[in-house]
């Protein structure tokens, strides 16, 4: 809403200082709409360019967010929803609460760290040594080589979110536009919002990011695009070869837009990797986190990118600042090259896929049809009865997702309402919930499906 306060000043810096003071005093609150630049210029008796410059100063400082025709609002820097931290649902003190919202991998399917800890012992790393452990670099080059252009450089970061944050920061300025999938992974939303960038939604269907959505975002002036090629979170959609060709064709007209592919599910995925980056594209990065299969606490992600992007990223990861511990890198390498650990990772991939498929079939038997990347509210076609790739399942509901989540919470089930993932208000995400079912017994699956049919408006 528009908040009526007295903004003063005759220069851009004075006007910006006035707004900042009002924010500091709580007279302007997060989400409040500032006056249109023309209106404020008229009220203050200054040139419109002066108020434009003032708002630009505020946006650069991260105090306000420009939303095009929707105006300029005071930035909201409060924490948003995060995976692993379910905030909606039943009373946390209840012993009956079953958490289906966190999106965590199964601990039993993460390799034992103890052998890796022994293998990771080595010489002491001092300032000035290479940022990437030599053994991990050799392994990673072989891993990435089939999936990226021939000329690429490697980087290592503290997880995929850290990689994406740094990649955007080395390429963008505040108020630059970033294309994100809609619905979108929670951490990507937070990274873009807290970085002070503008979000441009790109629609997702059963085959991932859509060509029409990507083209519209590029025409709107995005300077970076973040795409999930496999196991898109939350929908489970994956890009196939035909869709990848279509997206590469769209991107061919915009070779200098930074394209970040977040292949977080990599070794767990049941589908082939298809890149949307063409060989002529100038700015790109493929990010592969290790968190889903060797544990979130390892906090290691590998990044393959073009040389310019890698050089810029290296400046933010140099020894003496924020390089990733070589001990963690060696632990990761030990897990990735251990036969028993790799066998468990392969088993985990099968367990997640089988459990999601079984859950989708159980829903279908009760009239709830889950399709890969489903964007509708449930169909009756038998072809739609299959879950997508990934840890969780994107379930269509016939009532508002927040209401469904509240109803399920009263029965002791904590789920993620789709609204948390949606970038477009009132979009398809508001008629979905995301659930992670791998710790449920058969009887619990049956009980949950029974409650979901009623809560979701299918009964």
C-alpha positions as CSV (number, residue, x, y, z in Angstrom):
1,X,0.0,0.0,0.0
2,X,1.0,3.6,-0.4
3,X,2.2,5.0,2.9
4,X,1.6,8.8,3.3
5,X,4.7,10.4,4.8
6,X,6.5,13.6,4.2
7,X,9.5,13.2,2.0
8,X,11.7,16.3,1.7
9,X,14.8,17.5,-0.2
10,X,15.7,19.5,-3.3
11,X,18.6,17.3,-4.5
12,X,18.7,13.6,-5.2
13,X,21.0,12.9,-2.3
14,X,18.8,14.9,0.1
15,X,15.6,13.1,-1.1
16,X,17.3,9.7,-0.7
17,X,18.5,10.7,2.8
18,X,14.9,11.7,3.7
19,X,13.5,8.4,2.6
20,X,16.3,6.5,4.4
21,X,15.5,8.4,7.6
22,X,11.8,7.6,7.3
23,X,12.7,3.9,6.9
24,X,15.1,4.0,9.9
25,X,12.4,5.5,12.1
26,X,9.8,2.9,11.0
27,X,7.6,5.5,9.3
28,X,8.1,3.6,6.1
29,X,7.9,-0.1,6.4
30,X,8.9,-3.1,4.2
31,X,6.5,-3.3,1.2
32,X,5.3,0.3,1.5
33,X,4.9,2.0,-1.9
34,X,6.8,5.2,-2.5
35,X,5.1,8.1,-4.5
36,X,5.5,7.9,-8.3
37,X,8.6,9.9,-9.4
38,X,6.4,12.4,-11.2
39,X,4.2,13.0,-8.2
40,X,7.1,13.4,-5.8
41,X,8.9,15.8,-8.2
42,X,5.7,17.9,-8.5
43,X,5.2,17.9,-4.7
44,X,8.8,18.9,-4.0
45,X,9.0,21.4,-6.9
46,X,12.0,19.6,-8.5
47,X,12.8,18.1,-11.9
48,X,11.6,14.6,-12.5
49,X,15.2,13.5,-13.2
50,X,16.1,14.5,-9.7
51,X,13.5,12.1,-8.1
52,X,14.6,9.4,-10.6
53,X,18.2,9.8,-9.4
54,X,17.1,9.7,-5.8
55,X,15.2,6.4,-6.3
56,X,18.2,5.0,-8.1
57,X,20.5,5.8,-5.1
58,X,18.0,4.1,-2.8
59,X,17.8,1.0,-5.1
60,X,21.6,0.8,-5.3
61,X,21.7,0.9,-1.5
62,X,19.2,-1.9,-1.3
63,X,16.7,0.1,0.5
64,X,14.0,0.1,-2.1
65,X,13.0,-2.3,-5.0
66,X,11.9,-1.0,-8.4
67,X,9.0,-3.0,-9.8
68,X,8.4,-1.3,-13.2
69,X,4.8,-0.2,-13.6
70,X,4.0,-1.5,-10.1
71,X,6.1,1.3,-8.7
72,X,8.9,1.4,-6.1
73,X,8.6,-0.2,-2.7
74,X,10.6,-0.3,0.5
75,X,12.7,-3.5,0.4
76,X,11.7,-6.4,2.6
77,X,14.9,-7.9,4.0
78,X,13.2,-10.2,6.5
79,X,14.0,-13.9,6.1
80,X,11.8,-15.8,3.7
81,X,10.9,-19.5,3.6
82,X,13.9,-21.9,3.4
83,X,14.2,-25.5,2.5
84,X,14.9,-27.6,5.6
85,X,13.0,-25.0,7.7
86,X,9.3,-25.7,7.5
87,X,7.5,-22.8,9.1
88,X,3.9,-23.7,8.3
89,X,2.0,-26.5,9.8
90,X,1.1,-28.1,13.1
91,X,2.4,-27.1,16.6
92,X,6.1,-28.1,16.7
93,X,5.7,-29.4,20.2
94,X,3.3,-32.1,19.0
95,X,4.8,-35.6,18.9
96,X,2.4,-36.5,16.1
97,X,3.7,-34.0,13.6
98,X,5.2,-35.6,10.5
99,X,7.5,-33.3,8.5
100,X,6.9,-33.6,4.7
101,X,8.1,-30.1,4.0
102,X,11.8,-29.9,4.6
103,X,13.0,-31.5,1.3
104,X,15.9,-33.2,3.0
105,X,17.7,-36.3,1.7
106,X,17.4,-39.5,3.8
107,X,20.4,-39.7,6.3
108,X,20.5,-43.5,5.8
109,X,21.3,-42.9,2.1
110,X,24.2,-40.5,2.7
111,X,27.6,-42.3,2.7
112,X,29.4,-42.8,6.0
113,X,32.0,-40.0,6.4
114,X,34.4,-41.9,8.6
115,X,36.4,-43.6,5.9
116,X,36.5,-40.3,3.9
117,X,37.8,-38.4,7.0
118,X,40.8,-40.8,7.1
119,X,41.4,-40.5,3.3
120,X,41.2,-36.7,3.5
121,X,44.3,-36.4,5.8
122,X,47.2,-34.8,4.0
123,X,49.7,-31.9,3.9
124,X,48.8,-28.6,5.6
125,X,47.4,-26.1,3.1
126,X,48.9,-22.6,3.5
127,X,48.1,-19.2,2.0
128,X,49.0,-18.9,-1.7
129,X,48.3,-22.5,-2.7
130,X,45.8,-23.4,-5.4
131,X,42.2,-22.9,-4.5
132,X,41.1,-26.2,-5.9
133,X,42.4,-29.5,-4.5
134,X,44.4,-31.1,-7.4
135,X,42.7,-34.5,-7.0
136,X,39.2,-33.1,-6.9
137,X,40.1,-30.9,-9.9
138,X,41.1,-33.9,-12.0
139,X,38.0,-35.8,-11.1
140,X,35.7,-32.9,-11.7
141,X,37.2,-32.2,-15.2
142,X,36.3,-35.7,-16.3
143,X,32.8,-35.3,-14.8
144,X,32.0,-32.0,-16.5
145,X,33.8,-32.5,-19.8
146,X,31.0,-34.3,-21.7
147,X,28.4,-31.6,-20.7
148,X,30.1,-28.3,-21.3
149,X,31.9,-26.5,-24.1
150,X,35.5,-27.6,-24.7
151,X,37.1,-24.5,-23.2
152,X,36.1,-24.3,-19.6
153,X,37.5,-23.5,-16.2
154,X,36.8,-25.1,-12.8
155,X,35.9,-23.3,-9.5
156,X,34.8,-24.7,-6.2
157,X,32.4,-22.9,-3.8
158,X,30.6,-23.5,-0.5
159,X,27.6,-25.1,-2.1
160,X,25.3,-24.2,-5.0
161,X,23.6,-21.2,-3.3
162,X,27.1,-19.7,-2.6
163,X,28.0,-20.3,-6.3
164,X,24.9,-18.6,-7.7
165,X,25.2,-15.7,-5.3
166,X,28.8,-15.1,-6.3
167,X,28.2,-15.6,-10.0
168,X,25.4,-13.0,-10.0
169,X,27.5,-10.6,-7.9
170,X,30.5,-10.7,-10.2
171,X,28.2,-9.9,-13.2
172,X,25.4,-7.7,-12.1
173,X,24.6,-4.5,-10.3
174,X,21.7,-3.8,-7.9
175,X,18.4,-3.5,-9.7
176,X,19.5,-5.6,-12.7
177,X,17.0,-8.1,-13.8
178,X,17.4,-11.9,-13.3
179,X,15.2,-14.5,-15.0
180,X,14.1,-17.2,-12.6
181,X,11.8,-20.3,-13.1
182,X,8.3,-19.8,-11.9
183,X,7.7,-21.7,-9.6
184,X,11.2,-21.4,-8.2
185,X,13.6,-22.9,-5.7
186,X,13.4,-21.0,-2.4
187,X,17.1,-20.3,-2.1
188,X,17.3,-18.8,-5.6
189,X,14.4,-16.5,-4.8
190,X,16.2,-15.4,-1.6
191,X,19.6,-14.9,-3.3
192,X,18.1,-12.7,-6.0
193,X,16.0,-10.7,-3.5
194,X,18.7,-10.1,-1.0
195,X,21.2,-9.2,-3.8
196,X,18.9,-6.3,-4.8
197,X,18.2,-7.7,-8.2
198,X,14.8,-7.6,-10.0
199,X,13.1,-11.0,-10.6
200,X,11.5,-11.7,-14.0
201,X,9.5,-15.0,-13.9
202,X,10.0,-17.6,-16.6
203,X,7.2,-20.2,-16.9
204,X,7.9,-23.9,-16.3
205,X,5.9,-26.8,-17.8
206,X,6.3,-30.6,-17.8
207,X,9.7,-30.2,-19.7
208,X,11.1,-27.4,-17.6
209,X,11.8,-23.8,-18.6
210,X,9.6,-22.8,-21.5
211,X,11.1,-21.2,-24.7
212,X,8.3,-18.5,-24.8
213,X,8.9,-17.7,-21.1
214,X,12.7,-17.4,-21.7
215,X,12.3,-15.2,-24.8
216,X,9.9,-12.9,-22.9
217,X,12.4,-12.6,-20.0
218,X,15.3,-11.8,-22.4
219,X,13.2,-9.2,-24.2
220,X,12.4,-7.7,-20.9
221,X,16.2,-7.1,-20.4
222,X,17.3,-9.8,-18.0
223,X,21.1,-9.9,-17.6
224,X,21.2,-13.4,-16.1
225,X,19.1,-16.5,-16.2
226,X,19.1,-19.3,-13.6
227,X,17.8,-22.6,-15.0
228,X,17.5,-26.1,-13.4
229,X,18.0,-28.6,-16.2
230,X,17.0,-31.7,-14.1
231,X,14.7,-32.3,-11.1
232,X,13.4,-28.7,-11.2
233,X,12.5,-27.7,-7.6
234,X,9.6,-27.8,-6.8
235,X,7.9,-29.3,-10.0
236,X,10.3,-32.2,-10.7
237,X,10.4,-31.3,-14.4
238,X,13.6,-32.0,-16.5
239,X,14.7,-30.5,-19.8
240,X,14.8,-33.1,-22.6
241,X,16.9,-32.9,-25.8
242,X,14.2,-31.1,-27.9
243,X,13.5,-28.5,-25.2
244,X,17.2,-27.9,-24.7
245,X,17.6,-27.2,-28.5
246,X,14.7,-24.8,-28.4
247,X,16.1,-22.9,-25.4
248,X,19.6,-22.7,-27.0
249,X,18.0,-21.2,-30.1
250,X,16.3,-18.5,-28.0
251,X,19.6,-17.8,-26.2
252,X,21.5,-17.6,-29.4
253,X,20.3,-14.0,-29.9
254,X,21.6,-13.0,-26.4
255,X,25.1,-14.5,-26.2
256,X,26.3,-12.2,-23.4
257,X,23.5,-12.9,-20.9
258,X,24.9,-15.0,-18.0
259,X,23.3,-18.4,-18.0
260,X,23.6,-20.4,-14.8
261,X,22.6,-24.0,-14.9
262,X,21.9,-25.4,-11.4
263,X,22.3,-29.1,-11.8
264,X,22.0,-29.8,-8.1
265,X,20.5,-33.3,-8.5
266,X,23.2,-34.6,-10.9
267,X,24.3,-38.0,-9.7
268,X,20.9,-38.8,-8.3
269,X,19.0,-37.9,-11.5
270,X,17.3,-40.6,-13.5
271,X,17.4,-38.6,-16.7
272,X,20.2,-37.5,-19.0
273,X,21.7,-34.0,-18.6
274,X,20.7,-31.6,-21.4
275,X,22.4,-28.2,-21.5
276,X,20.7,-25.0,-22.7
277,X,24.1,-23.4,-23.3
278,X,25.2,-23.4,-26.9
279,X,28.9,-23.6,-27.9
280,X,28.9,-20.0,-29.1
281,X,27.4,-18.6,-25.8
282,X,29.8,-16.2,-24.1
283,X,28.8,-16.2,-20.4
284,X,27.7,-19.4,-18.7
285,X,28.2,-21.6,-15.6
286,X,27.2,-25.1,-14.8
287,X,26.9,-25.6,-11.0
288,X,26.8,-29.1,-9.4
289,X,26.4,-29.2,-5.7
290,X,27.3,-32.4,-3.8
291,X,24.9,-31.8,-0.9
292,X,22.0,-34.1,-2.0
293,X,24.1,-37.2,-2.1
294,X,27.1,-36.8,0.2
295,X,25.5,-34.5,2.7
296,X,24.4,-30.9,3.1
297,X,27.1,-30.2,5.8
298,X,29.9,-30.9,3.3
299,X,29.0,-27.5,1.7
300,X,30.9,-28.1,-1.6
301,X,29.8,-27.3,-5.1
302,X,31.8,-27.5,-8.3
303,X,31.4,-24.9,-11.0
304,X,32.4,-25.2,-14.7
305,X,32.3,-21.9,-16.6
306,X,33.7,-19.8,-19.4
307,X,37.1,-18.4,-18.7
308,X,36.0,-14.8,-18.1
309,X,33.3,-15.8,-15.6
310,X,35.8,-18.2,-13.9
311,X,38.4,-15.4,-13.6
312,X,35.9,-13.0,-12.0
313,X,34.7,-15.8,-9.7
314,X,38.3,-16.5,-8.7
315,X,38.8,-13.0,-7.4
316,X,36.0,-13.7,-4.9
317,X,37.4,-17.1,-3.9
318,X,41.2,-16.4,-3.6
319,X,43.2,-17.8,-0.7
320,X,43.1,-15.5,2.3
321,X,39.5,-14.5,1.7
322,X,36.8,-17.2,1.2
323,X,38.3,-20.3,-0.5
324,X,36.7,-23.6,0.3
325,X,38.6,-25.7,2.9
326,X,40.8,-28.3,1.2
327,X,39.8,-30.7,4.0
328,X,36.2,-30.5,2.8
329,X,37.4,-30.9,-0.8
330,X,39.3,-34.0,0.0
331,X,36.4,-35.5,1.9
332,X,34.2,-34.9,-1.1
333,X,36.7,-36.5,-3.4
334,X,37.1,-39.5,-1.1
335,X,33.3,-40.0,-1.2
336,X,33.0,-39.5,-4.9
337,X,35.8,-42.1,-5.7
338,X,34.9,-44.7,-3.1
339,X,33.1,-47.7,-4.6
340,X,30.9,-48.3,-1.6
341,X,29.9,-44.6,-1.4
342,X,29.1,-44.5,-5.1
343,X,27.0,-47.7,-4.8
344,X,25.0,-46.1,-2.0
345,X,24.5,-42.9,-4.1
346,X,23.2,-45.0,-6.9
347,X,20.9,-46.9,-4.5
348,X,19.6,-43.5,-3.2
349,X,18.7,-42.4,-6.7
350,X,16.6,-45.5,-7.1
351,X,14.9,-45.2,-3.7
352,X,13.9,-41.6,-4.3
353,X,12.5,-42.3,-7.8
354,X,10.7,-45.5,-6.6
355,X,9.2,-43.9,-3.5
356,X,8.0,-40.9,-5.5
357,X,6.5,-43.1,-8.2
358,X,4.7,-45.3,-5.6
359,X,3.3,-42.2,-3.9
360,X,2.0,-40.9,-7.2
361,X,0.3,-44.2,-7.9
362,X,-1.3,-44.1,-4.4
363,X,-2.6,-40.6,-5.2
364,X,-3.9,-41.7,-8.6
365,X,-5.9,-44.5,-7.0
366,X,-7.7,-41.9,-5.0
367,X,-8.3,-39.5,-8.0
368,X,-5.3,-37.2,-7.6
369,X,-3.1,-37.4,-10.7
370,X,0.4,-36.1,-10.5
371,X,2.1,-35.2,-13.8
372,X,5.8,-34.2,-14.3
373,X,6.0,-30.5,-13.8
374,X,2.2,-30.5,-13.5
375,X,0.7,-27.0,-13.7
376,X,-3.0,-27.9,-13.5
377,X,-5.2,-28.9,-10.7
378,X,-5.3,-32.6,-11.4
379,X,-6.4,-34.5,-14.5
380,X,-8.0,-37.9,-15.1
381,X,-5.6,-38.9,-17.8
382,X,-3.6,-42.1,-16.9
383,X,-0.6,-40.6,-18.7
384,X,-0.3,-38.0,-15.9
385,X,0.2,-40.5,-13.1
386,X,4.0,-40.2,-12.6
387,X,6.2,-38.1,-10.4
388,X,9.0,-36.1,-11.7
389,X,12.7,-36.3,-10.8
390,X,13.9,-35.1,-7.5
391,X,13.6,-35.5,-3.7
392,X,10.0,-34.2,-3.5
393,X,6.6,-34.4,-5.3
394,X,4.6,-31.5,-6.7
395,X,1.0,-32.3,-5.9
396,X,-2.0,-30.5,-7.5
397,X,-4.8,-29.5,-5.1
398,X,-8.3,-28.1,-5.9
399,X,-8.3,-25.6,-3.0
400,X,-5.9,-22.8,-2.2
401,X,-2.6,-24.3,-1.2
402,X,-2.3,-22.4,2.0
403,X,-5.7,-23.6,3.1
404,X,-4.8,-27.2,2.2
405,X,-1.5,-26.9,4.2
406,X,-3.4,-25.6,7.2
407,X,-6.0,-28.4,7.0
408,X,-3.2,-31.0,6.8
409,X,-1.4,-29.4,9.7
410,X,-4.5,-30.0,11.9
411,X,-4.1,-33.7,11.0
412,X,-0.4,-33.7,11.9
413,X,1.2,-33.3,8.4
414,X,3.6,-30.4,7.6
415,X,3.7,-29.7,3.9
416,X,5.0,-26.8,1.7
417,X,2.2,-24.7,0.2
418,X,3.1,-23.9,-3.4
419,X,2.6,-20.2,-2.9
420,X,6.1,-20.1,-1.3
421,X,7.6,-21.1,-4.6
422,X,5.5,-18.9,-6.9
423,X,6.8,-15.7,-8.4
424,X,3.6,-14.7,-10.0
425,X,0.8,-13.8,-7.6
426,X,-2.2,-16.1,-8.1
427,X,-0.3,-18.4,-10.4
428,X,-0.5,-22.2,-10.7
429,X,1.8,-22.6,-7.7
430,X,-1.1,-21.5,-5.4
431,X,-2.9,-24.7,-6.3
432,X,0.0,-27.1,-5.5
433,X,1.8,-28.4,-2.4
434,X,5.3,-29.9,-2.3
435,X,5.8,-33.0,-0.2
436,X,8.8,-35.2,0.6
437,X,7.6,-38.7,1.4
438,X,10.7,-40.9,1.7
439,X,10.5,-41.5,5.5
440,X,6.9,-42.6,5.4
441,X,5.9,-46.2,6.0
442,X,3.3,-47.8,3.8
443,X,0.6,-47.2,6.5
444,X,1.7,-43.6,6.8
445,X,1.5,-43.1,3.1
446,X,-2.1,-44.5,3.1
447,X,-3.0,-42.2,6.0
448,X,-1.5,-39.2,4.4
449,X,-3.2,-39.8,1.1
450,X,-6.6,-40.2,2.8
451,X,-6.1,-36.9,4.6
452,X,-4.8,-35.2,1.4
453,X,-7.8,-36.3,-0.7
454,X,-10.1,-34.5,1.8
455,X,-7.9,-31.5,2.5
456,X,-7.1,-31.0,-1.1
457,X,-10.7,-30.8,-2.2
458,X,-10.8,-34.1,-4.0
459,X,-13.3,-35.8,-1.7
